[in-house]
Amino acid sequence: MKRILLPTSLLLGAVAVAQTPVPSSAQTGAATGVRVSLAQDLVRSQVQGGKTVETIVQAPKSVLPGDVLREETTVRNVSGKAVRSLLVGVPVPRGTEYTGGATPSTARWKLLFSNDGGKTYSAAPMRTVTVTENGKTTTKQVPAPINTYSHVRWAVTDLKPDETLKFAFRVRVK
């Protein structure tokens, strides 16, 4: 099997996106006073005694096609005051595909996805397909497969002073 070296740009590119303010009324002023970091770890699964056990290998030097990686974003409020309407977005790294396992929505944040390069977000992105039913060709919207998701985003309602939140999702190396 071919080993793939993880370029630093995978890690740094995702952090830059998470730190770069997106023009939006929901994020006005949210990026100031917030520190963001991203960790990319290898998830190894083994069956032991009939149970699947996961081991996390932090910052692996290389990975193989089929390996599962955990993309974990840490957001810390260092502003000394509450930050409201924070958007924490991370692209699915090149050479991988989203597999799920994202930190789910709660009362404080909503999990959203994009399948169009980060232009639009929703809880369940749709795609347009053309099908033939009963001899008629129709176009309709259907849920997009999760492996086509290009970005993951958490819309956080508020981040208290000195609070740290961690968000994660998993991808598979192509």
SVG drawing of the C-alpha trace seen along z (x, -y; Angstrom):
<svg xmlns="http://www.w3.org/2000/svg" viewBox="-45 -43 51 55">
<polyline fill="none" stroke="black" stroke-width="0.4" points="0.0,0.0 1.1,-3.5 1.9,-5.8 0.6,-9.3 2.5,-12.1 0.3,-14.6 1.3,-18.1 1.3,-20.9 -1.0,-22.8 -3.8,-20.3 -3.6,-21.3 -2.8,-25.0 -5.4,-25.5 -8.2,-24.3 -7.1,-26.5 -6.9,-29.5 -10.4,-29.0 -11.6,-28.6 -9.9,-31.8 -10.9,-33.9 -14.0,-35.9 -16.8,-35.1 -18.7,-38.2 -21.9,-37.6 -24.0,-39.6 -24.0,-36.5 -20.2,-36.7 -19.6,-40.4 -16.9,-40.9 -16.9,-37.2 -13.4,-36.4 -11.7,-38.9 -10.5,-37.5 -11.0,-33.9 -8.1,-31.4 -8.6,-28.5 -6.4,-25.4 -6.9,-22.2 -5.5,-18.8 -5.5,-16.0 -5.3,-12.5 -5.4,-9.0 -8.2,-6.8 -7.2,-3.1 -9.9,-0.5 -9.3,3.0 -11.6,5.8 -10.6,7.0 -12.7,9.5 -15.6,9.0 -15.6,5.2 -14.3,2.5 -11.6,0.5 -10.4,-2.8 -6.9,-4.2 -6.0,-7.7 -2.6,-8.4 -1.9,-12.1 -0.4,-14.0 0.6,-11.0 3.5,-11.5 1.9,-9.5 -1.4,-7.7 -2.7,-5.0 -5.7,-5.1 -8.7,-4.0 -7.3,-5.3 -9.8,-7.4 -8.7,-10.8 -10.3,-12.9 -10.3,-16.6 -10.6,-18.3 -11.0,-22.1 -10.5,-23.8 -12.0,-27.3 -11.0,-29.4 -12.4,-32.8 -9.5,-34.9 -11.4,-38.3 -12.5,-38.5 -16.1,-39.0 -18.8,-36.8 -18.6,-36.3 -21.9,-35.8 -22.8,-34.2 -19.5,-32.5 -19.1,-30.4 -16.6,-27.6 -16.0,-26.2 -13.6,-23.6 -13.1,-22.3 -12.9,-18.6 -9.2,-18.2 -8.2,-17.4 -7.6,-13.8 -10.2,-12.7 -14.0,-12.4 -16.3,-13.1 -17.5,-10.0 -19.6,-11.4 -18.8,-11.3 -19.2,-15.1 -19.9,-16.7 -23.7,-16.9 -25.9,-19.9 -26.9,-21.0 -28.9,-23.9 -25.7,-26.1 -24.6,-25.2 -26.0,-23.9 -24.1,-21.5 -24.2,-22.4 -22.7,-21.1 -21.9,-22.3 -21.6,-20.3 -20.9,-23.3 -17.5,-24.4 -18.7,-26.4 -21.1,-28.7 -24.3,-27.4 -24.8,-25.4 -27.7,-23.3 -28.2,-20.5 -28.8,-18.1 -27.5,-19.4 -29.5,-18.5 -28.5,-18.0 -30.4,-18.1 -30.9,-14.9 -32.7,-14.1 -34.6,-10.8 -37.0,-9.1 -40.2,-7.9 -43.0,-6.3 -41.5,-7.5 -41.2,-11.1 -38.0,-12.9 -38.1,-15.0 -35.7,-17.0 -35.9,-16.8 -33.9,-17.5 -32.6,-14.6 -30.3,-14.4 -26.6,-14.6 -24.5,-11.6 -22.3,-12.6 -19.1,-11.7 -19.8,-14.7 -19.7,-17.2 -17.0,-19.8 -17.2,-21.7 -18.4,-21.3 -19.6,-24.2 -20.8,-24.8 -22.9,-27.9 -22.3,-28.7 -24.8,-31.0 -22.3,-32.2 -18.8,-31.5 -18.4,-32.6 -15.2,-34.4 -12.2,-32.0 -14.4,-29.1 -13.0,-26.4 -15.1,-24.3 -13.9,-21.3 -15.6,-20.2 -14.6,-17.2 -15.5,-15.2 -14.1,-12.2 -12.8,-11.7 -11.4,-8.8 -8.2,-9.1 -8.9,-8.4"/>
</svg>
